[in-house]
Amino acid sequence: MFDLVILVTLLGLGYFFGRYYESRHYKSIFRREAEYQNILIVASRIPPVTEKPDASLLVMGSVVISVDYFKRFLASLRSLIGGRVVSYESLLDRARREAVLRMKKQASTMGADKIFNIKYETASISKNARGGIGSIEVLAYGTAFIPLKA
Amino acid sequence: MIISNMEIIPGKRIQEHLGLVQGSTVRTKHLGRDLMAGIKNIFGGELLGYTELLQEAREEAVNRMKQQAESVGANAVLNVRFSTSSVTQGAAELFAYGTAVILE
C-alpha cells in the first residue's frame, strides 16, 4: 500500500513538473530559434568555393537533459507492446535543438554568420543500470565562418 | 592554433600533414551532483551539473589535443571529431582527435 502511494506521488510529480519544464523549454527554444535565424547551418562537408571567410573556428554546444518519472514509466509500459515511444521523442528533439542553439550562441558571440559541417553526437548517460534512457547528452559541433569586416 | 572540423580552411593552403593528434580525459562527477541528478530524474529537465562537467571535460580534451599538436609543430588541427564513451558507472571518457597540419 505504502509503495503504491510513493509510486503515485512520483508519477504525479513527474507528470506535472515534466509538463511544466517541457512547455517552458519549448517556449524558450522557439524564441531563441527566431533570434538566431540569421546564422545559417549547413551540413555539407566542403563549403562552396565562393565562401571566403576571414577566419573559421570550431564551435560547439552541448546539453544533458533528463526525462521525468512519468514519461519513463510510460516508456517502460510501451516496451511491453512495442511501437513508437512518443515520450522519448520529444526529449531527443529538445536536446538536439538546445545543443544547436548553444552552438549558434557561441558562433554569434564570435561574429560568425554561417556554420558548416555540423555533426551531432548523442550519448546516453543512464544513472540506473536497469536499462532505459534516463538522461541523454547531445553535442552539436561545426565550423563557424567569420565574414570579412567590410 | 586553428581548430576546425572541416578538411580544408578556405583561403589557406596546407603545407604539410603531420598525422593524427588526440586528447582525452576521463571524468566522474561528485556525490552531490549525482544526488541532484537523481532528484532531477523524477522531475525531468536539464541536468546543469552534468552539462558543465562534460563541457569542462571536453575543453580539457581539446586542450590536450592542442598541446600535442603544438609539440609536433603544427599550427592547425583539421577534421576534429569528438567521441564519448562511458568507462564505468558514472565515469565518462571524452575524446577529441584530428589531423595536425601546417598551414601556409
gemmi code that builds the backbone of each chain (N, CA, C; Angstrom):
import gemmi

chains = {
    "A": [
        ("MET", (0.839, -1.211, 0.000), (0.000, 0.000, 0.000), (0.872, 1.258, 0.000)),
        ("PHE", (1.849, 1.259, 0.920), (2.746, 2.409, 1.032), (3.542, 2.606, -0.254)),
        ("ASP", (3.975, 1.472, -0.841), (4.710, 1.521, -2.099), (3.877, 2.182, -3.197)),
        ("LEU", (2.587, 1.838, -3.191), (1.692, 2.374, -4.217), (1.565, 3.892, -4.079)),
        ("VAL", (1.490, 4.348, -2.826), (1.379, 5.790, -2.573), (2.618, 6.503, -3.113)),
        ("ILE", (3.778, 5.934, -2.836), (5.034, 6.533, -3.320), (5.049, 6.575, -4.845)),
        ("LEU", (4.657, 5.468, -5.453), (4.644, 5.390, -6.917), (3.737, 6.458, -7.519)),
        ("VAL", (2.525, 6.574, -6.949), (1.564, 7.547, -7.480), (2.087, 8.970, -7.279)),
        ("THR", (2.718, 9.228, -6.117), (3.278, 10.559, -5.859), (4.363, 10.894, -6.875)),
        ("LEU", (5.267, 9.936, -7.108), (6.350, 10.156, -8.064), (5.801, 10.387, -9.462)),
        ("LEU", (4.793, 9.588, -9.825), (4.190, 9.754, -11.150), (3.546, 11.123, -11.278)),
        ("GLY", (2.837, 11.535, -10.230), (2.183, 12.848, -10.237), (3.193, 13.969, -10.349)),
        ("LEU", (4.251, 13.895, -9.529), (5.305, 14.919, -9.574), (5.939, 14.970, -10.960)),
        ("GLY", (6.264, 13.775, -11.465), (6.878, 13.692, -12.789), (5.986, 14.280, -13.855)),
        ("TYR", (4.685, 13.958, -13.775), (3.745, 14.435, -14.779), (3.659, 15.954, -14.789)),
        ("PHE", (3.424, 16.541, -13.598), (3.200, 17.988, -13.568), (4.482, 18.775, -13.814)),
        ("PHE", (5.567, 18.406, -13.109), (6.810, 19.145, -13.307), (7.374, 18.909, -14.701)),
        ("GLY", (7.257, 17.654, -15.177), (7.768, 17.333, -16.506), (7.066, 18.157, -17.580)),
        ("ARG", (5.741, 18.251, -17.474), (4.972, 19.054, -18.430), (5.369, 20.520, -18.353)),
        ("TYR", (5.510, 20.997, -17.124), (5.851, 22.401, -16.924), (7.212, 22.714, -17.540)),
        ("TYR", (8.226, 21.884, -17.224), (9.574, 22.121, -17.747), (9.605, 22.020, -19.262)),
        ("GLU", (8.848, 21.034, -19.783), (8.887, 20.849, -21.223), (8.270, 22.031, -21.966)),
        ("SER", (7.116, 22.489, -21.488), (6.478, 23.608, -22.201), (7.325, 24.869, -22.078)),
        ("ARG", (7.950, 25.059, -20.918), (8.806, 26.234, -20.735), (10.023, 26.143, -21.658)),
        ("HIS", (10.580, 24.932, -21.738), (11.752, 24.743, -22.575), (11.422, 24.989, -24.043)),
        ("TYR", (10.260, 24.463, -24.486), (9.879, 24.659, -25.889), (9.664, 26.128, -26.198)),
        ("LYS", (9.067, 26.856, -25.261), (8.860, 28.294, -25.470), (10.186, 28.987, -25.682)),
        ("SER", (11.145, 28.644, -24.807), (12.448, 29.297, -24.909), (13.177, 28.873, -26.184)),
        ("ILE", (12.977, 27.605, -26.609), (13.598, 27.143, -27.861), (13.038, 27.934, -29.043)),
        ("PHE", (11.711, 28.075, -29.104), (11.099, 28.810, -30.219), (11.584, 30.249, -30.261)),
        ("ARG", (11.678, 30.855, -29.078), (12.095, 32.251, -29.013), (13.515, 32.413, -29.537)),
        ("ARG", (14.414, 31.523, -29.041), (15.819, 31.668, -29.429), (16.065, 31.227, -30.867)),
        ("GLU", (15.251, 30.290, -31.360), (15.419, 29.894, -32.760), (15.096, 31.067, -33.678)),
        ("ALA", (14.092, 31.858, -33.290), (13.768, 33.048, -34.071), (14.898, 34.077, -33.974)),
        ("GLU", (15.499, 34.146, -32.792), (16.548, 35.135, -32.544), (17.810, 34.846, -33.359)),
        ("TYR", (18.151, 33.546, -33.469), (19.398, 33.179, -34.150), (19.157, 32.703, -35.576)),
        ("GLN", (18.038, 33.121, -36.155), (17.705, 32.671, -37.503), (18.719, 33.133, -38.536)),
        ("ASN", (19.406, 34.238, -38.252), (20.334, 34.799, -39.237), (21.607, 33.973, -39.404)),
        ("ILE", (21.848, 33.036, -38.476), (23.028, 32.189, -38.620), (22.635, 30.929, -39.383)),
        ("LEU", (23.296, 30.731, -40.511), (22.954, 29.612, -41.385), (23.715, 28.368, -40.957)),
        ("ILE", (23.020, 27.230, -40.919), (23.668, 25.974, -40.572), (23.646, 25.058, -41.777)),
        ("VAL", (24.797, 24.565, -42.160), (24.894, 23.706, -43.336), (25.606, 22.422, -42.927)),
        ("ALA", (25.095, 21.289, -43.409), (25.688, 20.011, -43.025), (26.733, 19.546, -44.031)),
        ("SER", (26.982, 20.344, -45.077), (27.912, 19.865, -46.106), (29.359, 19.922, -45.614)),
        ("ARG", (30.123, 18.967, -46.090), (31.496, 18.786, -45.631), (32.434, 19.860, -46.198)),
        ("ILE", (32.210, 20.173, -47.471), (33.087, 21.135, -48.141), (32.270, 22.393, -48.442)),
        ("PRO", (32.739, 23.546, -48.041), (31.989, 24.776, -48.335), (32.106, 25.139, -49.816)),
        ("PRO", (31.143, 25.883, -50.333), (31.253, 26.326, -51.724), (32.474, 27.225, -51.926)),
        ("VAL", (33.029, 27.195, -53.127), (34.270, 27.947, -53.374), (34.086, 29.446, -53.249)),
        ("THR", (32.814, 29.877, -53.337), (32.571, 31.310, -53.227), (32.762, 31.824, -51.800)),
        ("GLU", (32.780, 30.892, -50.834), (32.950, 31.298, -49.435), (34.388, 31.741, -49.197)),
        ("LYS", (34.557, 33.008, -48.793), (35.897, 33.474, -48.454), (35.879, 34.157, -47.085)),
        ("PRO", (35.799, 33.340, -46.025), (35.692, 33.946, -44.702), (37.037, 34.475, -44.205)),
        ("ASP", (36.951, 35.343, -43.234), (38.137, 35.894, -42.599), (38.801, 34.830, -41.733)),
        ("ALA", (37.985, 34.072, -41.017), (38.512, 33.028, -40.139), (37.484, 31.930, -39.999)),
        ("SER", (37.935, 30.734, -39.698), (36.995, 29.659, -39.407), (37.411, 28.994, -38.100)),
        ("LEU", (36.434, 28.743, -37.268), (36.713, 28.249, -35.919), (35.720, 27.168, -35.524)),
        ("LEU", (36.182, 26.269, -34.680), (35.299, 25.225, -34.166), (34.350, 25.819, -33.130)),
        ("VAL", (33.070, 25.511, -33.278), (32.093, 25.906, -32.260), (31.338, 24.661, -31.830)),
        ("MET", (30.931, 24.645, -30.565), (30.140, 23.502, -30.121), (29.155, 23.895, -29.029)),
        ("GLY", (28.127, 23.090, -28.911), (27.143, 23.299, -27.867), (26.697, 21.947, -27.368)),
        ("SER", (26.515, 21.825, -26.063), (26.084, 20.534, -25.551), (25.069, 20.718, -24.440)),
        ("VAL", (24.275, 19.697, -24.230), (23.259, 19.744, -23.183), (23.023, 18.327, -22.663)),
        ("VAL", (22.797, 18.234, -21.348), (22.387, 16.964, -20.749), (20.968, 17.170, -20.255)),
        ("ILE", (20.075, 16.332, -20.705), (18.673, 16.526, -20.360), (18.108, 15.202, -19.845)),
        ("SER", (17.202, 15.322, -18.891), (16.666, 14.117, -18.266), (15.167, 14.021, -18.508)),
        ("VAL", (14.696, 12.813, -18.622), (13.266, 12.589, -18.807), (12.633, 12.449, -17.415)),
        ("ASP", (11.358, 12.814, -17.295), (10.746, 12.738, -15.962), (10.223, 11.328, -15.660)),
        ("TYR", (9.847, 11.135, -14.425), (9.473, 9.797, -13.938), (8.250, 9.256, -14.662)),
        ("PHE", (7.293, 10.140, -14.919), (6.048, 9.740, -15.566), (6.311, 9.193, -16.968)),
        ("LYS", (7.145, 9.929, -17.711), (7.436, 9.510, -19.091), (8.246, 8.230, -19.119)),
        ("ARG", (9.126, 8.087, -18.125), (9.924, 6.864, -18.077), (9.016, 5.655, -17.809)),
        ("PHE", (8.005, 5.913, -16.966), (7.032, 4.873, -16.645), (6.250, 4.489, -17.900)),
        ("LEU", (5.815, 5.517, -18.649), (5.088, 5.276, -19.895), (5.932, 4.466, -20.871)),
        ("ALA", (7.218, 4.849, -20.960), (8.111, 4.168, -21.905), (8.299, 2.709, -21.519)),
        ("SER", (8.362, 2.445, -20.202), (8.536, 1.053, -19.786), (7.281, 0.234, -20.080)),
        ("LEU", (6.107, 0.894, -19.994), (4.875, 0.204, -20.394), (4.872, -0.058, -21.885)),
        ("ARG", (5.326, 0.947, -22.645), (5.357, 0.852, -24.092), (6.251, -0.292, -24.566)),
        ("SER", (7.313, -0.527, -23.791), (8.256, -1.563, -24.218), (7.654, -2.963, -24.101)),
        ("LEU", (6.519, -3.080, -23.431), (5.846, -4.384, -23.374), (5.194, -4.731, -24.709)),
        ("ILE", (4.611, -3.708, -25.353), (3.893, -3.979, -26.601), (4.640, -3.497, -27.838)),
        ("GLY", (5.682, -2.699, -27.631), (6.457, -2.209, -28.764), (5.769, -1.056, -29.462)),
        ("GLY", (6.492, -0.430, -30.395), (5.923, 0.695, -31.141), (6.643, 1.989, -30.841)),
        ("ARG", (6.064, 3.075, -31.296), (6.667, 4.392, -31.103), (6.663, 4.787, -29.638)),
        ("VAL", (7.791, 5.241, -29.150), (7.843, 5.763, -27.789), (7.793, 7.285, -27.889)),
        ("VAL", (6.586, 7.808, -27.891), (6.408, 9.245, -28.110), (7.051, 10.060, -26.989)),
        ("SER", (7.038, 9.505, -25.770), (7.530, 10.287, -24.639), (9.036, 10.547, -24.731)),
        ("TYR", (9.776, 9.677, -25.417), (11.205, 9.936, -25.568), (11.523, 10.776, -26.796)),
        ("GLU", (10.588, 10.799, -27.755), (10.845, 11.563, -28.977), (11.007, 13.046, -28.678)),
        ("SER", (10.130, 13.566, -27.807), (10.225, 14.996, -27.503), (11.498, 15.299, -26.721)),
        ("LEU", (11.940, 14.344, -25.909), (13.177, 14.529, -25.141), (14.364, 14.721, -26.083)),
        ("LEU", (14.469, 13.843, -27.070), (15.592, 13.914, -28.005), (15.503, 15.162, -28.870)),
        ("ASP", (14.287, 15.493, -29.274), (14.079, 16.698, -30.081), (14.532, 17.944, -29.327)),
        ("ARG", (14.125, 18.036, -28.071), (14.506, 19.192, -27.252), (16.009, 19.268, -27.083)),
        ("ALA", (16.616, 18.116, -26.819), (18.060, 18.099, -26.571), (18.833, 18.537, -27.815)),
        ("ARG", (18.450, 18.028, -28.976), (19.158, 18.379, -30.219), (19.029, 19.862, -30.510)),
        ("ARG", (17.790, 20.357, -30.404), (17.578, 21.768, -30.733), (18.298, 22.677, -29.756)),
        ("GLU", (18.322, 22.282, -28.488), (19.019, 23.076, -27.474), (20.523, 23.103, -27.761)),
        ("ALA", (21.082, 21.952, -28.127), (22.513, 21.877, -28.420), (22.861, 22.778, -29.602)),
        ("VAL", (22.020, 22.743, -30.643), (22.269, 23.588, -31.815), (22.181, 25.062, -31.438)),
        ("LEU", (21.213, 25.397, -30.578), (21.065, 26.795, -30.171), (22.285, 27.274, -29.396)),
        ("ARG", (22.831, 26.411, -28.551), (24.029, 26.810, -27.791), (25.219, 26.986, -28.708)),
        ("MET", (25.296, 26.124, -29.718), (26.361, 26.258, -30.698), (26.223, 27.583, -31.442)),
        ("LYS", (24.973, 27.896, -31.836), (24.720, 29.143, -32.545), (25.056, 30.356, -31.681)),
        ("LYS", (24.771, 30.226, -30.393), (25.058, 31.332, -29.479), (26.555, 31.601, -29.435)),
        ("GLN", (27.324, 30.514, -29.341), (28.783, 30.658, -29.327), (29.254, 31.291, -30.627)),
        ("ALA", (28.670, 30.859, -31.745), (29.053, 31.396, -33.049), (28.711, 32.880, -33.147)),
        ("SER", (27.546, 33.255, -32.622), (27.134, 34.654, -32.749), (27.990, 35.575, -31.880)),
        ("THR", (28.486, 35.080, -30.735), (29.361, 35.927, -29.914), (30.703, 36.147, -30.591)),
        ("MET", (31.077, 35.243, -31.519), (32.325, 35.421, -32.248), (32.117, 36.198, -33.545)),
        ("GLY", (30.854, 36.531, -33.822), (30.556, 37.310, -35.016), (30.448, 36.492, -36.288)),
        ("ALA", (30.184, 35.192, -36.156), (30.073, 34.341, -37.335), (28.672, 34.433, -37.918)),
        ("ASP", (28.561, 34.114, -39.212), (27.233, 34.123, -39.825), (26.854, 32.790, -40.446)),
        ("LYS", (27.810, 31.861, -40.537), (27.491, 30.546, -41.106), (28.229, 29.470, -40.322)),
        ("ILE", (27.611, 28.297, -40.224), (28.284, 27.158, -39.610), (28.231, 25.998, -40.595)),
        ("PHE", (29.411, 25.503, -40.933), (29.489, 24.390, -41.887), (29.821, 23.081, -41.179)),
        ("ASN", (29.538, 21.994, -41.869), (29.915, 20.644, -41.432), (29.452, 20.336, -40.013)),
        ("ILE", (28.169, 20.524, -39.774), (27.671, 20.266, -38.423), (27.517, 18.773, -38.186)),
        ("LYS", (27.952, 18.346, -37.021), (27.841, 16.935, -36.620), (27.127, 16.863, -35.271)),
        ("TYR", (26.369, 15.788, -35.115), (25.732, 15.545, -33.820), (26.360, 14.331, -33.171)),
        ("GLU", (26.383, 14.371, -31.868), (26.886, 13.218, -31.122), (25.932, 13.016, -29.950)),
        ("THR", (25.353, 11.849, -29.857), (24.394, 11.590, -28.782), (24.912, 10.468, -27.902)),
        ("ALA", (24.914, 10.703, -26.595), (25.335, 9.660, -25.666), (24.293, 9.544, -24.588)),
        ("SER", (23.988, 8.334, -24.181), (23.018, 8.203, -23.106), (23.765, 8.010, -21.792)),
        ("ILE", (23.386, 8.811, -20.831), (24.010, 8.739, -19.509), (22.983, 8.107, -18.594)),
        ("SER", (22.951, 6.797, -18.559), (21.939, 6.160, -17.721), (22.490, 5.999, -16.311)),
        ("LYS", (21.809, 6.615, -15.382), (22.251, 6.561, -13.992), (21.979, 5.190, -13.406)),
        ("ASN", (20.760, 4.731, -13.665), (20.432, 3.402, -13.157), (20.733, 2.369, -14.233)),
        ("ALA", (21.363, 1.286, -13.833), (21.805, 0.295, -14.811), (20.638, -0.548, -15.324)),
        ("ARG", (19.440, -0.307, -14.796), (18.296, -1.131, -15.189), (17.758, -0.743, -16.566)),
        ("GLY", (18.647, -0.426, -17.473), (18.227, -0.068, -18.824), (17.512, 1.258, -18.841)),
        ("GLY", (16.889, 1.590, -19.950), (16.178, 2.847, -20.026), (17.118, 3.989, -20.317)),
        ("ILE", (16.615, 5.017, -20.968), (17.473, 6.119, -21.377), (17.796, 7.003, -20.180)),
        ("GLY", (16.779, 7.411, -19.420), (17.046, 8.252, -18.261), (17.462, 9.642, -18.671)),
        ("SER", (18.754, 9.832, -18.914), (19.187, 11.136, -19.371), (20.123, 10.976, -20.564)),
        ("ILE", (20.090, 11.968, -21.440), (20.942, 11.896, -22.621), (21.778, 13.161, -22.743)),
        ("GLU", (22.919, 13.002, -23.364), (23.749, 14.150, -23.685), (23.789, 14.286, -25.196)),
        ("VAL", (23.582, 15.499, -25.673), (23.727, 15.758, -27.105), (24.774, 16.843, -27.289)),
        ("LEU", (25.699, 16.561, -28.174), (26.719, 17.552, -28.536), (26.534, 17.877, -30.002)),
        ("ALA", (26.523, 19.162, -30.322), (26.495, 19.587, -31.721), (27.753, 20.405, -31.963)),
        ("TYR", (28.472, 20.102, -33.029), (29.652, 20.903, -33.333), (29.814, 21.124, -34.813)),
        ("GLY", (30.486, 22.196, -35.141), (30.683, 22.546, -36.533), (31.737, 23.623, -36.651)),
        ("THR", (31.971, 24.065, -37.879), (32.971, 25.099, -38.112), (32.268, 26.403, -38.468)),
        ("ALA", (32.481, 27.423, -37.653), (31.846, 28.720, -37.882), (32.729, 29.570, -38.780)),
        ("PHE", (32.098, 30.234, -39.743), (32.818, 31.137, -40.646), (32.559, 32.574, -40.229)),
        ("ILE", (33.640, 33.286, -39.973), (33.507, 34.695, -39.629), (33.756, 35.516, -40.888)),
        ("PRO", (32.772, 36.296, -41.323), (32.937, 37.039, -42.577), (33.949, 38.173, -42.446)),
        ("LEU", (34.480, 38.578, -43.574), (35.411, 39.697, -43.604), (34.699, 40.967, -43.182)),
        ("LYS", (35.392, 41.763, -42.396), (34.808, 43.042, -41.983), (34.834, 44.010, -43.160)),
        ("ALA", (33.682, 44.568, -43.448), (33.603, 45.488, -44.594), (34.238, 46.836, -44.252)),
    ],
    "B": [
        ("MET", (46.621, 28.790, -33.062), (46.185, 27.415, -33.372), (44.747, 27.445, -33.886)),
        ("ILE", (44.557, 27.007, -35.115), (43.208, 26.940, -35.683), (42.661, 25.535, -35.479)),
        ("ILE", (41.488, 25.453, -34.890), (40.825, 24.163, -34.721), (39.583, 24.193, -35.605)),
        ("SER", (39.423, 23.191, -36.427), (38.271, 23.172, -37.327), (37.840, 21.738, -37.572)),
        ("ASN", (36.565, 21.530, -37.796), (36.161, 20.162, -38.103), (35.931, 19.964, -39.596)),
        ("MET", (36.529, 20.835, -40.402), (36.491, 20.626, -41.849), (37.865, 20.196, -42.340)),
        ("GLU", (37.870, 19.656, -43.556), (39.139, 19.139, -44.071), (40.011, 20.227, -44.663)),
        ("ILE", (39.412, 21.362, -44.934), (40.186, 22.461, -45.509), (39.876, 23.742, -44.749)),
        ("ILE", (40.753, 24.705, -44.900), (40.473, 26.037, -44.393), (40.381, 26.931, -45.627)),
        ("PRO", (39.227, 27.554, -45.860), (39.093, 28.367, -47.061), (40.149, 29.472, -47.108)),
        ("GLY", (40.776, 29.615, -48.260), (41.759, 30.678, -48.441), (43.144, 30.334, -47.928)),
        ("LYS", (43.332, 29.114, -47.383), (44.656, 28.741, -46.886), (45.035, 27.395, -47.475)),
        ("ARG", (46.328, 27.252, -47.734), (46.803, 26.004, -48.314), (47.517, 25.184, -47.247)),
        ("ILE", (47.329, 23.875, -47.308), (48.007, 23.007, -46.349), (49.405, 22.704, -46.862)),
        ("GLN", (50.393, 23.054, -46.043), (51.775, 22.867, -46.461), (52.253, 21.459, -46.152)),
        ("GLU", (51.862, 20.990, -44.969), (52.371, 19.686, -44.554), (51.383, 19.006, -43.607)),
        ("HIS", (51.193, 17.695, -43.791), (50.386, 16.914, -42.864), (51.301, 16.289, -41.819)),
        ("LEU", (50.896, 16.364, -40.570), (51.748, 15.830, -39.507), (51.124, 14.636, -38.793)),
        ("GLY", (50.017, 14.174, -39.286), (49.405, 12.977, -38.705), (48.392, 13.271, -37.614)),
        ("LEU", (47.925, 12.208, -37.013), (46.837, 12.287, -36.041), (47.318, 12.836, -34.700)),
        ("VAL", (46.530, 13.725, -34.142), (46.754, 14.146, -32.754), (45.477, 13.882, -31.983)),
        ("GLN", (45.629, 13.606, -30.706), (44.445, 13.288, -29.920), (44.594, 13.761, -28.482)),
        ("GLY", (43.474, 13.904, -27.820), (43.463, 14.264, -26.410), (42.259, 13.618, -25.774)),
        ("SER", (42.436, 13.125, -24.559), (41.277, 12.522, -23.915), (41.325, 12.774, -22.419)),
        ("THR", (40.191, 12.667, -21.798), (40.118, 12.812, -20.350), (38.971, 11.954, -19.828)),
        ("VAL", (39.177, 11.377, -18.660), (38.119, 10.598, -18.018), (37.656, 11.372, -16.797)),
        ("ARG", (36.372, 11.589, -16.719), (35.846, 12.395, -15.612), (34.720, 11.650, -14.908)),
        ("THR", (34.609, 11.938, -13.651), (33.441, 11.469, -12.913), (32.917, 12.625, -12.073)),
        ("LYS", (31.653, 12.577, -11.757), (31.064, 13.683, -11.007), (31.017, 13.325, -9.525)),
        ("HIS", (30.976, 14.359, -8.684), (30.960, 14.049, -7.254), (29.560, 13.703, -6.768)),
        ("LEU", (29.536, 13.211, -5.551), (28.321, 12.625, -4.997), (27.148, 13.606, -4.953)),
        ("GLY", (27.458, 14.863, -4.623), (26.398, 15.861, -4.516), (25.670, 16.051, -5.821)),
        ("ARG", (26.455, 16.166, -6.895), (25.868, 16.336, -8.211), (25.070, 15.102, -8.614)),
        ("ASP", (25.605, 13.947, -8.233), (24.936, 12.692, -8.538), (23.561, 12.647, -7.881)),
        ("LEU", (23.536, 13.112, -6.629), (22.302, 13.117, -5.851), (21.281, 14.056, -6.486)),
        ("MET", (21.767, 15.254, -6.886), (20.884, 16.229, -7.520), (20.323, 15.677, -8.835)),
        ("ALA", (21.200, 14.974, -9.555), (20.761, 14.389, -10.825), (19.692, 13.334, -10.578)),
        ("GLY", (19.842, 12.592, -9.488), (18.854, 11.585, -9.138), (17.499, 12.203, -8.883)),
        ("ILE", (17.526, 13.355, -8.202), (16.265, 14.052, -7.924), (15.685, 14.605, -9.216)),
        ("LYS", (16.556, 15.190, -10.021), (16.117, 15.745, -11.313), (15.513, 14.678, -12.214)),
        ("ASN", (15.943, 13.430, -12.021), (15.423, 12.339, -12.838), (13.936, 12.097, -12.610)),
        ("ILE", (13.422, 12.557, -11.461), (11.988, 12.429, -11.198), (11.221, 13.531, -11.915)),
        ("PHE", (11.765, 14.759, -11.843), (11.041, 15.909, -12.382), (11.292, 16.136, -13.870)),
        ("GLY", (12.401, 15.644, -14.368), (12.763, 15.941, -15.753), (13.434, 17.291, -15.854)),
        ("GLY", (13.955, 17.598, -17.022), (14.614, 18.887, -17.219), (16.108, 18.745, -17.367)),
        ("GLU", (16.765, 19.887, -17.524), (18.200, 19.853, -17.793), (19.007, 19.548, -16.539)),
        ("LEU", (20.029, 18.718, -16.684), (20.940, 18.432, -15.584), (22.155, 19.341, -15.744)),
        ("LEU", (22.050, 20.531, -15.142), (23.088, 21.554, -15.345), (24.462, 21.088, -14.908)),
        ("GLY", (24.493, 20.361, -13.785), (25.774, 19.886, -13.254), (26.509, 19.015, -14.257)),
        ("TYR", (25.761, 18.136, -14.902), (26.376, 17.240, -15.886), (26.792, 17.994, -17.135)),
        ("THR", (25.949, 18.948, -17.541), (26.295, 19.732, -18.735), (27.628, 20.431, -18.540)),
        ("GLU", (27.755, 21.085, -17.374), (29.004, 21.793, -17.075), (30.179, 20.836, -17.037)),
        ("LEU", (29.974, 19.728, -16.352), (31.042, 18.733, -16.210), (31.543, 18.273, -17.573)),
        ("LEU", (30.611, 17.956, -18.449), (31.012, 17.438, -19.757), (31.646, 18.526, -20.614)),
        ("GLN", (31.165, 19.764, -20.461), (31.766, 20.872, -21.212), (33.209, 21.098, -20.801)),
        ("GLU", (33.408, 21.123, -19.466), (34.776, 21.303, -18.952), (35.678, 20.183, -19.434)),
        ("ALA", (35.160, 18.961, -19.350), (35.957, 17.805, -19.741), (36.315, 17.867, -21.215)),
        ("ARG", (35.358, 18.329, -22.033), (35.611, 18.392, -23.469), (36.656, 19.458, -23.793)),
        ("GLU", (36.570, 20.583, -23.069), (37.587, 21.622, -23.250), (38.969, 21.089, -22.915)),
        ("GLU", (39.018, 20.328, -21.824), (40.279, 19.722, -21.390), (40.832, 18.798, -22.484)),
        ("ALA", (39.952, 17.982, -23.059), (40.379, 17.061, -24.127), (40.915, 17.847, -25.322)),
        ("VAL", (40.220, 18.933, -25.674), (40.666, 19.760, -26.801), (42.013, 20.404, -26.494)),
        ("ASN", (42.175, 20.859, -25.239), (43.448, 21.475, -24.854), (44.597, 20.491, -24.961)),
        ("ARG", (44.360, 19.257, -24.541), (45.408, 18.243, -24.633), (45.753, 17.951, -26.085)),
        ("MET", (44.711, 17.953, -26.913), (44.953, 17.739, -28.339), (45.789, 18.888, -28.906)),
        ("LYS", (45.455, 20.110, -28.491), (46.213, 21.288, -28.938), (47.672, 21.197, -28.528)),
        ("GLN", (47.876, 20.783, -27.264), (49.255, 20.651, -26.761), (50.047, 19.668, -27.608)),
        ("GLN", (49.410, 18.559, -27.914), (50.092, 17.553, -28.728), (50.399, 18.110, -30.120)),
        ("ALA", (49.449, 18.861, -30.662), (49.664, 19.449, -31.979), (50.821, 20.450, -31.949)),
        ("GLU", (50.883, 21.239, -30.861), (51.990, 22.197, -30.724), (53.327, 21.480, -30.631)),
        ("SER", (53.318, 20.362, -29.909), (54.585, 19.652, -29.708), (55.115, 19.044, -31.007)),
        ("VAL", (54.232, 18.787, -31.977), (54.749, 18.308, -33.265), (54.949, 19.458, -34.256)),
        ("GLY", (54.702, 20.673, -33.796), (54.998, 21.838, -34.630), (53.902, 22.229, -35.603)),
        ("ALA", (52.670, 21.851, -35.296), (51.565, 22.213, -36.188), (51.027, 23.593, -35.821)),
        ("ASN", (50.355, 24.226, -36.773), (49.673, 25.466, -36.426), (48.160, 25.383, -36.638)),
        ("ALA", (47.684, 24.175, -36.960), (46.234, 23.986, -37.069), (45.901, 22.510, -36.892)),
        ("VAL", (44.701, 22.255, -36.405), (44.196, 20.886, -36.336), (42.903, 20.853, -37.130)),
        ("LEU", (42.873, 19.999, -38.152), (41.693, 19.927, -39.013), (40.940, 18.623, -38.793)),
        ("ASN", (39.697, 18.622, -39.291), (38.866, 17.423, -39.245), (38.721, 16.852, -37.823)),
        ("VAL", (38.450, 17.736, -36.894), (38.344, 17.331, -35.496), (37.033, 16.585, -35.261)),
        ("ARG", (37.111, 15.497, -34.527), (35.916, 14.726, -34.166), (35.899, 14.524, -32.659)),
        ("PHE", (34.689, 14.375, -32.126), (34.530, 14.097, -30.697), (33.899, 12.735, -30.507)),
        ("SER", (34.244, 12.121, -29.418), (33.621, 10.848, -29.107), (33.481, 10.726, -27.595)),
        ("THR", (32.384, 10.158, -27.170), (32.115, 9.992, -25.740), (31.864, 8.526, -25.458)),
        ("SER", (32.462, 8.009, -24.396), (32.127, 6.646, -24.008), (32.130, 6.553, -22.492)),
        ("SER", (31.249, 5.733, -21.972), (31.241, 5.583, -20.522), (32.096, 4.376, -20.149)),
        ("VAL", (33.103, 4.635, -19.336), (34.059, 3.590, -18.983), (33.463, 2.686, -17.909)),
        ("THR", (33.104, 3.296, -16.786), (32.409, 2.549, -15.745), (31.155, 3.328, -15.370)),
        ("GLN", (30.446, 2.815, -14.420), (29.255, 3.501, -13.897), (29.648, 4.896, -13.402)),
        ("GLY", (29.062, 5.908, -14.002), (29.278, 7.259, -13.504), (30.535, 7.943, -13.982)),
        ("ALA", (31.353, 7.288, -14.794), (32.533, 7.951, -15.341), (32.448, 7.947, -16.860)),
        ("ALA", (32.848, 9.069, -17.451), (32.773, 9.167, -18.905), (34.136, 9.550, -19.455)),
        ("GLU", (34.471, 8.977, -20.595), (35.686, 9.381, -21.267), (35.303, 10.285, -22.423)),
        ("LEU", (35.971, 11.430, -22.514), (35.735, 12.337, -23.627), (37.003, 12.385, -24.450)),
        ("PHE", (36.837, 12.246, -25.727), (37.960, 12.022, -26.606), (37.826, 12.964, -27.801)),
        ("ALA", (38.893, 13.659, -28.122), (38.908, 14.533, -29.291), (40.105, 14.166, -30.141)),
        ("TYR", (39.913, 14.092, -31.444), (41.035, 13.767, -32.317), (40.933, 14.510, -33.635)),
        ("GLY", (42.063, 14.683, -34.279), (42.066, 15.403, -35.537), (43.413, 15.274, -36.219)),
        ("THR", (43.528, 15.913, -37.361), (44.771, 15.859, -38.126), (45.552, 17.147, -37.913)),
        ("ALA", (46.798, 17.012, -37.487), (47.652, 18.183, -37.299), (48.264, 18.553, -38.645)),
        ("VAL", (48.184, 19.823, -38.984), (48.751, 20.277, -40.252), (49.514, 21.586, -40.056)),
        ("ILE", (50.350, 21.893, -41.020), (50.966, 23.221, -41.062), (50.324, 23.981, -42.207)),
        ("LEU", (49.721, 25.104, -41.881), (49.102, 25.948, -42.905), (50.097, 27.014, -43.333)),
        ("GLU", (49.962, 27.427, -44.572), (50.845, 28.485, -45.068), (50.488, 29.819, -44.449)),
    ],
}
model = gemmi.Model(1)
for chain_id, residues in chains.items():
    chain = gemmi.Chain(chain_id)
    for i, (resn, *xyz) in enumerate(residues, 1):
        res = gemmi.Residue()
        res.name, res.seqid = resn, gemmi.SeqId(i, " ")
        for name, pos in zip(("N", "CA", "C"), xyz):
            atom = gemmi.Atom()
            atom.name, atom.element = name, gemmi.Element(name[0])
            atom.pos, atom.b_iso = gemmi.Position(*pos), 0.0
            res.add_atom(atom)
        chain.add_residue(res)
    model.add_chain(chain)
structure = gemmi.Structure()
structure.add_model(model)
structure.setup_entities()
